[in-house]
Amino acid sequence: MKYSIGVALGAKFIQVGLVDKNGRLLARKKVESQSKRDLKEIVADAADLINQLLDDEELDIRNAKSIGVACPGVPDEEGSKIVKTYVMNLYNAPIKEEFKVYFDNPIYVENDARCIALAESVAGAAEGLEHSVTINIGTGISGGIIIDGKIYSGFEGAGAVLGHMVIDKNGKKCTCGRTGCFETVCSAKALIEATREVALNDPESAIMKICENDLSSVNEITAYKAMLLGEYTDNMSVALTNLANILMPEVIVLSGGITALGENLLKPIREKMKETVFSRETTLPMLKLSEMGSASVLVGAGMLETYKRQ
C-alpha cells in the first residue's frame, strides 16, 4: 500500500494520520499539544505518535513516501521552517530539521490553512476545479488559495493571510495590530463574544433562555438559535465579495464548526453576494461547505509531496 503521513501541529492537539494516494485518511491518532513547550518536545511527541500509529497499522516507516507537517503561521519559501505564528509562539522554528532527527523520509512543511485548501481541492468540495479559496473559521480566520491546481503562497511564502484583510476600519483591534480585520468580525470567537454581549445587555433575551443563564455555554451555534446572524452574514459577504472580485475562484469553501448550520449560513451570504460581486451579471463563484471536515488538515499535509513535485 502506498501512503504518506500527515502531521498537524496545533495549539490544542498534535495529530498524525495515514493518507493514501487518492487523499483518503486511513487512520489517525492525536494527543494534547501543550503548545507553549519547546519545539523539540512537541516534535518528539509527534514522532512518538507517528511510530505508535505505524505499529497499530503494522506498517514500516521506510515505506512511507513522505511526511507532511501542517502548522499555523507563515512558512519560509523552502518549506522547512515556520517563520512566525501567533498561535504557538514559534519564530524561525526549524520544523523540518527537528523531524529529520527521527525520520529519513522526505519532509515538507506548510501552513495548516493551505493544507486544508489543498485537501478540499484534491478530494473535497473543490475536487476537479482549478481555482478555489477555502476559508477556515475557528478561533481565528485563516485560508488557502488554489490557483491552476497549486497552492498560492505569495512572495517568499508570506501571502494568502486571508483573516487579516480589513472589513471594518472602525472596528475592534486585531491581534495583528490592525483594526477591524475579517478575523475580528467573523471568527467563531468574535461571534461568541458578540452573542454574549447581546445577552449581557438584555438578561431577558432569547440567548439567556437558550443557554439557561450560563453564558459559558454559548457557542457559535447559539447565535443562530437566537436569530442573531444578520450582521455576521453581512460581514462574511463583504469579505467573500472582496475575494471574489480579486480572484474570482470557481468555488469558495467554508470550513469550521459554524458550517454545521449548513444552508442556514450559506443562503443569506449567497444572496448578498449576488448583489455585490462586480461580475454578478456574468459569473459568480459557487459557495460550498467543506466536505473533508476534520480530516482536511491531515489529508492536505499528507498530499504535500504530490503538490511540491508538480
Secondary structure, 3 states (H helix, E strand, C coil): CCEEEEEEECCCEEEEEEEECCCCEEEEEEEECCCCCCHHHHHHHHHHHHHHHHHHHCCCHHHEEEEEEEECCEECCCCCCEEEECCCCEEEECHHHHHHCCCCCCEEEEEHHHHHHHHHHHHCCCCCCCCEEEEEECCCEEEEEEECCEEECCHHHCCCCHHHCECCCCCCECCCCCECEHHHHHCHHHHHHHHHHHHHHCCCCHHHHHCCCCHHHCCHHHHHHCCCCHHHHHHHHHHHHHHHHHHCCCEEEEEEHHHHHCHHHHHHHHHHHHHHCCCCCCCCCEEEECCCHHHHHHHHHHCHHHHHCC
